[in-house]
């Protein structure tokens, strides 16, 4: 496969409305001499909106058709802003929404995860059709590719696993023929397909991973993720002052940051790129001329402290009812249960008779695992916590992070410290000041 191919990925923020899509067109006009494989997410908050459709249908939480109509109107407003009323793209978009209507017209018969994938995946299908139609309208010849014809997965709905051998075979068979017709090819992130032609998804925010899959399979020159930030920052600028951009990162450091919850890149993105030494750029669609952040191999630099904040955390304290040690057989059972219920452990700590885990608050999954544990274990749950991870921490900064907080759990290695924190109630703070 030619090394001239590059992969670009555009997320929901860069597709949020017609003005944003026009801006993507302006960016891509600079690259018309390149062969670009372009992966797009759903527009704006469409994934969240389609999740409401799923919940309304599956759990009878509201009107699924009304929720779907809101999503449809948002997309048709974008179409009205970009195209003439008789443009062919209108029919294609309407067909996708009709697919969802067919699902929610029937009684619930399938699992939540299966239904989720069939409905929520439509967001990427719709956005990619709109982008392709607009690029062709402005004279950028672009082909549309249904990602389900390339990325083959198993039947683990909502967290599908990739069949790498068949996916590579599909990509090398399908994509080159499209590049013979046009310079650009647009496909969907987050989505895959099974051998039985069921639609799957790759995990929330999985479009970065999709782009990395294409990069790996096609042996591309580089991959670029276009964000609304200038690159990878040392902390969330909405939460901290004096944030700075990191110009270069090693694959290892990027994996560490994403593992601890950094939202700029999906955690699964790095491995396929590292395996073939493909460089990753995180660039700003707000300032496309900026240098962004480069991620690659053998980058030796002194990194500044990097802070990752995960909100809406839950701390579970698990202890055996018979007061026995938390031994290897207990841990094996507990880890298996967390895997079965697909709950990622963000931090953990065990002592003689208890095991503490910090997880993101997903109430239905957490309630299910607590129910499975209640006969053999005593469980205490603390909610409304935040998990702060600091890579390359400096001692002086930790005092500021703890200020006004109760430290519920702490873990430290040579380069990383993690703190599970709870706000001190205002009354307690006043009492401390008075004393």
C-alpha positions as CSV (number, residue, x, y, z in Angstrom):
1,X,0.0,0.0,0.0
2,X,1.3,3.4,-0.9
3,X,2.9,5.4,1.9
4,X,1.3,8.5,0.5
5,X,-2.0,7.8,2.2
6,X,-2.8,9.8,5.3
7,X,-5.6,9.3,7.7
8,X,-7.6,12.2,9.1
9,X,-10.2,11.9,11.9
10,X,-12.7,14.6,12.7
11,X,-14.8,14.4,15.9
12,X,-18.2,15.5,16.8
13,X,-17.2,19.0,17.8
14,X,-15.8,19.7,14.3
15,X,-19.1,18.5,12.8
16,X,-21.6,20.2,15.2
17,X,-23.4,22.3,12.6
18,X,-23.3,23.5,9.0
19,X,-20.7,26.2,9.7
20,X,-18.4,23.5,11.2
21,X,-18.8,21.2,8.2
22,X,-18.0,24.1,5.9
23,X,-14.9,24.8,7.9
24,X,-13.8,21.1,7.4
25,X,-14.2,21.7,3.7
26,X,-11.9,24.7,4.0
27,X,-9.3,22.6,5.8
28,X,-9.5,19.8,3.4
29,X,-9.1,22.1,0.4
30,X,-5.5,22.5,1.5
31,X,-4.8,18.8,1.0
32,X,-6.3,18.1,-2.4
33,X,-3.0,16.7,-3.6
34,X,-3.0,14.1,-0.9
35,X,-4.7,10.8,-0.7
36,X,-6.8,11.1,2.5
37,X,-8.7,8.4,4.3
38,X,-11.1,10.5,6.4
39,X,-12.9,9.1,9.5
40,X,-15.8,11.1,11.0
41,X,-17.8,10.9,14.2
42,X,-21.4,11.7,14.6
43,X,-22.3,15.4,14.6
44,X,-22.1,17.3,17.9
45,X,-24.0,15.6,20.7
46,X,-25.8,13.1,18.3
47,X,-24.6,10.0,20.1
48,X,-26.0,11.3,23.4
49,X,-29.3,12.1,21.7
50,X,-29.5,8.7,20.1
51,X,-28.8,7.1,23.5
52,X,-31.9,8.8,24.7
53,X,-33.8,7.1,21.9
54,X,-32.5,3.7,22.9
55,X,-33.3,4.3,26.6
56,X,-36.8,5.5,25.7
57,X,-37.4,2.4,23.6
58,X,-35.8,-0.2,25.8
59,X,-36.7,1.1,29.3
60,X,-39.9,2.9,28.3
61,X,-38.3,6.1,29.5
62,X,-40.2,8.6,27.5
63,X,-41.2,8.8,23.8
64,X,-38.7,7.2,21.6
65,X,-40.3,8.6,18.4
66,X,-40.2,12.2,19.8
67,X,-36.6,11.8,20.8
68,X,-35.7,10.5,17.3
69,X,-37.6,13.4,15.7
70,X,-35.4,15.8,17.5
71,X,-32.3,14.2,16.1
72,X,-33.8,14.1,12.6
73,X,-34.7,17.8,12.7
74,X,-31.2,18.7,13.8
75,X,-29.7,16.9,10.8
76,X,-32.2,18.3,8.4
77,X,-31.4,21.8,9.6
78,X,-27.8,21.1,8.6
79,X,-28.9,19.8,5.2
80,X,-31.1,22.9,4.7
81,X,-28.1,25.1,5.4
82,X,-25.7,23.2,3.0
83,X,-27.8,22.0,0.1
84,X,-30.6,22.8,-2.3
85,X,-34.0,21.3,-1.4
86,X,-33.8,18.6,-4.1
87,X,-30.3,17.4,-3.3
88,X,-30.0,13.6,-3.4
89,X,-28.5,13.5,0.1
90,X,-31.9,14.2,1.7
91,X,-33.2,10.8,0.6
92,X,-30.1,9.0,1.9
93,X,-30.4,10.7,5.3
94,X,-34.1,10.0,5.6
95,X,-33.5,6.3,4.8
96,X,-31.1,6.0,7.8
97,X,-33.7,7.5,10.2
98,X,-36.3,5.2,8.7
99,X,-34.1,2.3,9.8
100,X,-34.4,3.4,13.4
101,X,-38.1,3.8,13.1
102,X,-38.4,0.2,12.0
103,X,-36.5,-0.9,15.1
104,X,-38.6,1.1,17.6
105,X,-41.9,0.2,16.0
106,X,-41.6,-3.4,17.3
107,X,-41.7,-4.8,20.8
108,X,-38.3,-5.1,22.5
109,X,-37.0,-8.6,21.7
110,X,-33.2,-8.2,21.8
111,X,-30.6,-7.2,24.4
112,X,-30.0,-3.6,25.3
113,X,-26.4,-3.7,23.9
114,X,-27.6,-5.1,20.5
115,X,-30.3,-2.5,20.1
116,X,-27.9,0.2,21.2
117,X,-25.5,-0.6,18.4
118,X,-28.2,-0.8,15.7
119,X,-29.6,2.6,16.6
120,X,-26.6,4.7,17.9
121,X,-24.4,3.7,14.9
122,X,-26.7,5.6,12.6
123,X,-25.2,8.9,13.9
124,X,-21.9,8.1,12.1
125,X,-23.7,6.9,9.0
126,X,-25.6,10.1,8.7
127,X,-22.7,12.5,9.4
128,X,-20.4,10.7,6.9
129,X,-23.1,11.0,4.1
130,X,-23.5,14.7,4.8
131,X,-19.7,15.3,4.7
132,X,-19.2,13.4,1.4
133,X,-22.1,15.2,-0.2
134,X,-20.8,18.6,0.9
135,X,-17.2,17.9,-0.2
136,X,-18.4,16.8,-3.7
137,X,-20.6,19.9,-3.9
138,X,-17.6,22.2,-3.4
139,X,-15.5,20.3,-5.9
140,X,-13.5,17.9,-3.7
141,X,-14.1,14.5,-5.3
142,X,-14.8,12.1,-2.5
143,X,-16.0,8.5,-2.2
144,X,-18.2,7.2,0.7
145,X,-17.2,3.9,2.3
146,X,-19.5,1.8,4.6
147,X,-17.1,0.9,7.4
148,X,-19.0,-2.3,8.0
149,X,-17.6,-3.6,4.7
150,X,-14.1,-3.3,6.2
151,X,-13.9,-3.5,10.0
152,X,-15.0,-7.1,11.0
153,X,-15.7,-7.7,14.7
154,X,-17.1,-10.3,17.0
155,X,-20.6,-10.1,18.5
156,X,-19.6,-8.2,21.7
157,X,-22.0,-5.4,21.2
158,X,-20.9,-1.9,22.5
159,X,-17.3,-3.2,23.0
160,X,-16.7,-5.2,19.8
161,X,-13.3,-6.9,19.3
162,X,-11.5,-6.6,16.0
163,X,-10.7,-9.5,13.7
164,X,-7.5,-7.9,12.6
165,X,-6.6,-10.5,9.8
166,X,-9.9,-10.2,8.0
167,X,-10.1,-6.5,8.6
168,X,-6.7,-6.0,7.0
169,X,-7.7,-8.2,4.1
170,X,-10.9,-6.2,3.6
171,X,-9.2,-2.8,3.8
172,X,-6.5,-3.7,1.2
173,X,-9.2,-5.1,-1.1
174,X,-11.7,-2.3,-0.9
175,X,-9.9,1.0,-0.2
176,X,-7.4,1.1,-3.1
177,X,-10.2,0.8,-5.6
178,X,-11.9,3.9,-4.1
179,X,-8.6,5.9,-4.3
180,X,-8.4,5.1,-8.0
181,X,-11.7,7.1,-8.4
182,X,-11.1,9.9,-6.0
183,X,-8.4,11.5,-3.9
184,X,-10.5,11.4,-0.7
185,X,-12.4,8.5,1.0
186,X,-14.8,9.2,3.9
187,X,-15.9,6.5,6.3
188,X,-17.3,6.2,9.8
189,X,-15.7,6.0,13.2
190,X,-16.9,4.0,16.2
191,X,-18.7,1.4,14.0
192,X,-17.9,-2.2,12.8
193,X,-19.8,-5.2,11.5
194,X,-20.1,-8.9,12.2
195,X,-19.9,-11.8,9.8
196,X,-23.7,-12.1,10.2
197,X,-24.1,-8.4,9.0
198,X,-25.0,-7.1,12.4
199,X,-23.8,-3.6,13.3
200,X,-21.4,-3.3,16.2
201,X,-19.7,-0.4,18.0
202,X,-16.2,-0.2,19.4
203,X,-16.8,1.5,22.7
204,X,-17.7,5.1,23.5
205,X,-15.6,7.7,21.8
206,X,-14.2,4.9,19.6
207,X,-13.7,6.9,16.4
208,X,-10.0,7.6,17.1
209,X,-9.6,3.8,17.4
210,X,-11.3,3.4,14.0
211,X,-8.9,5.8,12.4
212,X,-6.0,3.8,14.0
213,X,-7.4,0.5,12.6
214,X,-7.4,2.0,9.0
215,X,-3.9,3.4,9.6
216,X,-2.6,0.0,10.6
217,X,-4.3,-2.0,7.9
218,X,-3.3,0.4,5.1
219,X,0.3,1.1,6.3
220,X,-0.3,4.8,6.1
221,X,2.2,7.6,6.2
222,X,0.6,9.3,9.3
223,X,-2.6,9.8,11.2
224,X,-4.1,13.1,12.4
225,X,-6.8,13.7,14.9
226,X,-8.5,17.2,14.5
227,X,-9.7,18.6,17.8
228,X,-11.0,21.9,19.3
229,X,-7.8,22.3,21.3
230,X,-4.3,23.3,20.0
231,X,-2.9,19.8,20.9
232,X,-2.4,17.7,24.0
233,X,-2.5,20.0,27.0
234,X,-1.1,19.4,30.5
235,X,-4.6,19.7,32.0
236,X,-8.2,20.7,31.1
237,X,-8.1,24.5,30.6
238,X,-11.7,24.6,31.9
239,X,-10.5,23.3,35.3
240,X,-6.9,24.7,35.6
241,X,-5.0,27.9,34.8
242,X,-1.6,28.1,33.2
243,X,-2.2,25.1,31.0
244,X,0.5,24.5,28.3
245,X,0.7,22.4,25.1
246,X,2.9,19.4,25.0
247,X,4.7,19.5,21.6
248,X,5.9,15.9,21.5
249,X,5.0,12.6,23.3
250,X,6.3,9.1,23.1
251,X,3.8,6.3,22.4
252,X,4.4,5.0,25.9
253,X,3.6,8.4,27.5
254,X,0.5,8.7,25.4
255,X,-0.7,5.3,26.4
256,X,-0.2,6.1,30.1
257,X,-2.1,9.4,29.7
258,X,-5.1,7.8,27.9
259,X,-5.1,4.8,30.4
260,X,-5.6,7.3,33.2
261,X,-8.5,9.0,31.5
262,X,-7.1,11.8,29.3
263,X,-9.9,12.5,26.8
264,X,-7.9,13.8,23.9
265,X,-7.2,10.3,22.5
266,X,-9.1,7.1,22.8
267,X,-7.1,4.6,24.9
268,X,-7.0,1.9,22.2
269,X,-5.6,4.3,19.5
270,X,-1.9,4.1,20.2
271,X,-1.1,0.4,20.0
272,X,-2.0,-0.2,16.3
273,X,0.1,2.9,15.4
274,X,3.1,1.9,17.6
275,X,3.1,-1.6,16.1
276,X,3.9,-0.1,12.7
277,X,5.6,3.1,13.8
278,X,3.0,5.4,12.4
279,X,3.2,9.0,13.6
280,X,0.1,10.6,15.2
281,X,-0.6,14.3,15.1
282,X,-3.2,15.9,17.3
283,X,-4.1,19.2,15.6
284,X,-6.5,22.0,16.0
285,X,-9.3,22.6,13.5
286,X,-9.7,26.0,15.1
287,X,-6.1,26.9,14.1
288,X,-5.2,24.4,11.4
289,X,-1.8,26.0,10.8
290,X,-0.7,25.2,14.3
291,X,1.9,22.6,15.0
292,X,-0.3,20.5,17.3
293,X,1.2,17.6,19.2
294,X,3.3,14.8,17.6
295,X,3.3,11.3,19.1
296,X,5.9,8.8,18.0
297,X,8.7,6.5,19.0
298,X,11.9,7.1,20.9
299,X,10.9,10.6,22.1
300,X,13.1,11.5,25.1
301,X,12.0,14.7,26.8
302,X,11.4,15.9,30.3
303,X,7.6,16.1,30.6
304,X,5.9,18.7,32.6
305,X,3.3,17.6,35.2
306,X,0.1,16.4,33.4
307,X,-3.2,16.4,35.3
308,X,-6.1,14.2,34.3
309,X,-9.5,14.6,36.1
310,X,-12.2,12.0,36.0
311,X,-15.5,13.2,37.6
312,X,-18.6,11.2,38.6
313,X,-16.5,8.5,40.3
314,X,-17.8,5.8,42.7
315,X,-15.6,4.1,45.4
316,X,-16.6,0.6,46.3
317,X,-15.2,-1.0,49.5
318,X,-15.6,-4.8,49.4
319,X,-15.0,-7.0,52.4
320,X,-15.7,-10.7,53.0
321,X,-18.6,-11.3,55.3
322,X,-16.7,-14.0,57.2
323,X,-13.9,-11.6,58.0
324,X,-11.4,-13.6,56.0
325,X,-8.4,-12.3,54.1
326,X,-9.0,-10.9,50.6
327,X,-6.9,-13.7,49.1
328,X,-6.1,-14.7,45.5
329,X,-9.3,-16.7,45.0
330,X,-11.3,-13.7,46.1
331,X,-9.5,-11.3,43.7
332,X,-9.8,-13.8,40.8
333,X,-13.6,-13.9,41.4
334,X,-13.9,-10.1,41.8
335,X,-11.9,-9.3,38.7
336,X,-14.0,-11.9,36.7
337,X,-17.2,-10.2,37.9
338,X,-16.0,-6.7,36.9
339,X,-15.0,-8.1,33.5
340,X,-18.4,-9.8,33.1
341,X,-20.3,-6.6,33.9
342,X,-17.8,-4.5,31.8
343,X,-16.8,-2.1,34.5
344,X,-13.3,-0.6,34.1
345,X,-11.4,-0.3,37.3
346,X,-9.8,3.2,37.4
347,X,-7.9,2.7,40.6
348,X,-7.7,-0.1,43.2
349,X,-6.2,-0.9,46.6
350,X,-6.4,-3.9,48.8
351,X,-5.5,-4.7,52.4
352,X,-5.9,-7.7,54.6
353,X,-9.7,-7.8,54.7
354,X,-11.0,-5.4,52.1
355,X,-10.6,-4.4,48.5
356,X,-11.4,-0.9,47.3
357,X,-12.0,0.1,43.7
358,X,-12.7,3.4,42.0
359,X,-14.9,3.2,38.9
360,X,-16.9,5.6,36.7
361,X,-20.5,5.9,37.9
362,X,-22.6,3.7,35.6
363,X,-25.5,3.0,37.9
364,X,-27.1,0.0,36.2
365,X,-23.8,-1.9,35.9
366,X,-22.7,-1.0,39.5
367,X,-26.1,-2.1,40.9
368,X,-25.8,-5.4,39.1
369,X,-22.3,-6.1,40.4
370,X,-23.3,-5.1,44.0
371,X,-26.3,-7.5,43.7
372,X,-24.0,-10.3,42.6
373,X,-21.6,-9.7,45.5
374,X,-24.1,-9.1,48.4
375,X,-24.3,-12.6,49.7
376,X,-20.6,-13.2,50.2
377,X,-19.3,-9.6,50.7
378,X,-20.2,-6.4,52.6
379,X,-20.1,-3.5,50.2
380,X,-19.9,0.2,51.0
381,X,-20.4,2.7,48.2
382,X,-19.2,6.4,48.2
383,X,-20.5,8.5,45.3
384,X,-19.9,11.9,43.8
385,X,-16.2,11.6,43.9
386,X,-13.4,12.7,41.5
387,X,-10.3,10.9,40.6
388,X,-7.2,13.1,39.9
389,X,-4.2,11.5,38.3
390,X,-0.9,13.5,38.0
391,X,1.9,12.2,35.8
392,X,5.4,13.6,36.6
393,X,4.0,15.2,39.7
394,X,5.8,17.8,41.8
395,X,5.3,17.6,45.6
396,X,4.3,21.3,45.9
397,X,1.3,21.0,43.6
398,X,-0.3,18.1,45.5
399,X,-1.3,20.4,48.4
400,X,-3.4,22.6,46.0
401,X,-5.1,19.6,44.5
402,X,-6.1,18.4,48.0
403,X,-7.4,21.7,49.2
404,X,-11.0,21.7,50.2
405,X,-11.1,17.9,49.6
406,X,-11.2,14.7,51.6
407,X,-8.7,12.1,50.3
408,X,-10.7,8.8,50.1
409,X,-8.0,6.8,48.5
410,X,-4.4,7.5,47.4
411,X,-1.9,5.6,45.3
412,X,1.6,6.6,44.2
413,X,4.4,5.4,42.0
414,X,7.7,7.1,41.1
415,X,6.0,9.0,38.2
416,X,2.3,8.9,39.0
417,X,0.0,9.8,41.8
418,X,-3.7,9.1,42.0
419,X,-6.1,10.7,44.5
420,X,-9.8,9.8,44.9
421,X,-11.3,13.0,46.4
422,X,-14.5,14.1,47.9
423,X,-15.6,17.7,48.5
424,X,-15.6,18.8,52.2
425,X,-19.1,20.1,52.9
426,X,-19.3,23.8,53.3
427,X,-20.4,23.6,57.0
428,X,-17.4,21.5,57.8
429,X,-15.1,24.0,56.1
430,X,-16.7,26.9,58.1
431,X,-16.2,25.0,61.3
432,X,-12.5,24.4,60.5
433,X,-12.1,28.2,59.8
434,X,-13.8,29.1,63.1
435,X,-11.6,26.7,65.1
